[in-house]
Amino acid sequence: MAFAMTGIMACQGGGKPNNAQSIVEATVIQPVKEKTVIVARVMVKAGQEKAFIDIASKLVTATRAEEGNLFYALYQSTENPSAFIVYEEYKDDAAFEAHASSAHFAAFAEATNDLMDMDEELVIDILYPEN
């Protein structure tokens, strides 16, 4: 985790600070999250797995080409073929936001909307691992 702290101290009385003569000013800058990890769990309608994979493959290719993308993979469950996990790593929040607002992500969301199993909740976890 990256952070910065700045401070200024002005002293009177020959450079020997004491409580009455010291002025201390410190500013703490908010931590910068250097890596953003997304884990999305998706359920598609039974029988729509191949269609979902075909559409998602285009998203995977386009996302891997994004400047801020570090890793992007789509996994299908061996126990339930309708269950998928998308694991994503971005260099920072800005890179993830760029992905989320990209044309290829919007096209994926629109194309897969009818394939999703609406009886199952879409679960998206956003993690900020220590670097």
N, C-alpha and C positions, 0 to 999 in steps of 0.2 A: 504494500500500500504506500503510495507516495503522499507526502504532505510537506507543507512549508510553514515555517514560523519566522517572523521577523520581530525584532525588538530594538528599541532605541533607549539608551539610558543617558541622562544628562546629570552631571554631578556638580555641586558647588563645594567649596571648601577644600581645594587642592586635590580633587579627584577621589576623595574618600567619601563614598556614599553613606548616608544614614537615613533613617526613616523620614526625617523632617526635610531633608535637602535633596532627595532623589525623586526623579520623575521617570517612571517606567511606562512605556507604551508597548503593548504587544498585540499583534494581529495574527490570528490563526486562520489559515486558509483551509477550506473544506477538503477532505481527502479526495483524490482523483481515483476513480475505479479504473484500473488499468486493463481489466479483462472482464468481459461479460459472457456468461455461459447460459444458454437456454436449453431446457429439456422440455419438449412438448410431447404429450401422449395423446394420440389420435385414434379414434375408432371409426372405421368405415363400414358401410352397409355390407352385409354378407353378399358375396358375388361381385362386389365392386373393387376388389383388391387390385386386380390387374390394371383397371382404368386409373385408379389412384396412383399406382406406381408409375405408370406412363406419364402422367401429368407431373408428379413430384420429381421425376428424373430431370425434367427441364428446369425445375426450381433449383435442384441440387447443383446442376452444372452452372447456372447463372450466378448462384450465390457464391460458389467457390471462386468465381472470377472477381468478386467484389474486393476492393482494395483493403477494407478492414476486416474481412473474414479470415479467421485462422483455421477453422475446421467446420465441416458441415457433412452430416451423414444421416441417412434414413435407414432405420432398422425395422424389420417385420418380425413379429413374434413367431416362434416355431410351434408354440402351443395353441395360439389363436391367430389365424392368418388375417383377421380383420383388425388386429391391434398393431399399431405402428408407434415408433418413437423417433423423433427428430432431435438429434444432438447437435448443438451449434455453439461455436466459440467465436467471439469478436474481440478485436483489440481493445475496445472501450464501448461505452454507452452510445457515443455518437455513431460508431460503425453499425451497431445494432439498429439504431433509429433509421439510418440510411437504408439498411436492408428492409426494415418494416415498412418504409414508405416507397420502396422501389416498384417499378412497373411489373417486374417479373413476380414479385410476391403478390401484388394485387391480382395479376392474371391467375396465379395458382389458387388464391382464395376464391375467386369467382368460379373457376373451372371445377373446383372440388366441393363446392357448397352442397350440391345435390348428392354427393357421394358419402357425406358424413352421416354417421349414425347419431341422430339427434337425441336418442334415448340415453346416450352416454355423454358424460361431461368431457369437454376438451380441457385438459390440464396443462398449464404452462408454468414452469418454474424458472425464475430468473435468479441466477447465482452469481456471486462476486467472490471467487476463490482468492486466497492469498497468493500473491505473485512472488 
